[in-house]
């Protein structure tokens, strides 16, 4: 593991939820941006 020494600085019980929470927020922001800036995405989500 190339970045294994980071866990000597940040505990995994803090770092992993923080990392996964960041991924979740970025994913939701990308989906929101696509939803608000396109016309086909909302139709796709409603089965059109």
DRENZA-942625 format. One record per residue: residue in one letter; residue number from 1; x, z, y of N, C-alpha, C, CB in turn. Coordinates in steps of 0.05 Angstrom, whole numbers. Each point is the difference from the previous one (the first is absolute). Glycine has a CB too. Layout:
BEGIN
   firo   tikol     n_px     n_pz     n_py    ca_px    ca_pz    ca_py     c_px     c_pz     c_py    cb_px    cb_pz    cb_py
      a     NUM        X        Z        Y        X        Z        Y        X        Z        Y        X        Z        Y
...
END
This chain:
BEGIN
   firo   tikol     n_px     n_pz     n_py    ca_px    ca_pz    ca_py     c_px     c_pz     c_py    cb_px    cb_pz    cb_py
      x       1       17        0      -24      -17        0       24       18        0       25      -37       25      -25
      x       2       33      -45       41       18       -4       23       -5       21       22        0      -48      -11
      x       3      -25       56       15       -6       19       22       -6       28      -11      -18      -39       26
      x       4       29       46      -48       -6       26      -13        9       24       16        4      -23      -43
      x       5       15       20       61       10       23       15      -19        8       22       46      -15      -10
      x       6      -66       -1       16      -19        8       21      -15       25       -7       -5      -48       13
      x       7        2       53      -39      -15       24       -9       17       25        3      -25      -28      -32
      x       8       50       25       40       16       24        7       -7        9       28       37      -15      -30
      x       9      -48       -3       46       -8        6       28      -30        6        2       38      -29       17
      x      10      -54       13      -30      -29        3        1      -10        7      -28       -4      -34       38
      x      11      -12       55      -40      -11        8      -25      -20      -21      -10        6       49       12
      x      12       -7      -55      -38      -19      -19      -10      -29        8        4       34      -13      -34
      x      13      -39       39       35      -28        9        5       -9       -6       28        6       35      -34
      x      14       12      -40       52       -7       -8       28        3      -30        3       15       46       17
      x      15        7      -57      -27        7      -28        5      -19      -20      -14       46       15        5
      x      16      -54       -9      -30      -17      -19      -14      -28       -2       12       26       10      -41
      x      17      -40       12       47      -26       -3       13        2      -13       27      -15       40      -25
      x      18       37      -34       40        3      -12       26        4      -30       -3       20       42       18
      x      19       -4      -51      -37        5      -28       -5      -26      -14       -8       48       10      -13
      x      20      -62        2       -6      -25      -13      -10      -21        0       22       11       15      -47
      x      21      -12        6       63      -19        0       22        6      -21       21       -6       48       -7
      x      22       32      -53       12        8      -21       18       -8      -28      -11       38       29       16
      x      23      -34      -33      -42       -8      -25      -12      -30       -4        2       39        3      -32
      x      24      -55       18       28      -29       -1        2       -8       -8       28       -4       35      -36
      x      25       15      -22       56       -7       -5       28        6      -29        8        8       48       11
      x      26       16      -58      -19        7      -27        6      -18      -20      -14       48       14        6
      x      27      -55       -8      -31      -19      -18      -14      -27       -1       13       24       11      -42
      x      28      -34       12       51      -26        0       13        1      -14       27      -11       43      -23
      x      29       33      -41       37        3      -13       26        1      -31       -4       24       40       19
      x      30      -10      -49      -40        1      -28       -5      -28      -11       -7       48        5      -16
      x      31      -62        9       -1      -27       -9       -7      -19        0       24        8       18      -47
      x      32       -5        2       64      -17        1       24        6      -23       18       -2       49       -4
      x      33       28      -56        7        8      -22       17      -10      -26      -10       41       25       13
      x      34      -40      -29      -40      -10      -25      -11      -30       -1        3       38       -1      -33
      x      35      -52       23       29      -29        1        1      -10       -6       29        0       33      -37
      x      36       14      -23       56       -9       -4       28        8      -27       12        1       49        5
      x      37       20      -62      -16       10      -24       12       -6      -26      -16       36       28       18
      x      38      -51      -26      -39       -8      -24      -15      -30        1       -5       45       -2      -22
      x      39      -56      -21       17      -29       -2       -6       -5        0      -30       -7      -24       43
      x      40       26       15      -59       -5       -3      -28        3       26      -16       16      -47        4
      x      41       -1       66        6        6       24      -16      -25       17       -3       47        0       16
      x      42      -63        3        5      -24       16       -3      -20      -14      -18        7       18       46
      x      43       -9      -45      -45      -17      -14      -18        9        3      -29      -11      -33       36
      x      44       38       32      -40       11        4      -27       -7       28      -11       38      -31       12
      x      45      -36       51        5       -6       27      -10      -30        3       -7       37       17       29
      x      46      -54      -32      -16      -29        1       -6       -8      -20      -21       -8       15       47
      x      47       27      -28      -60       -7      -17      -22       -5      -29        8      -18       39      -23
      x      48       24      -47       48       -6      -27        9       22      -19       -5      -28       19       34
END
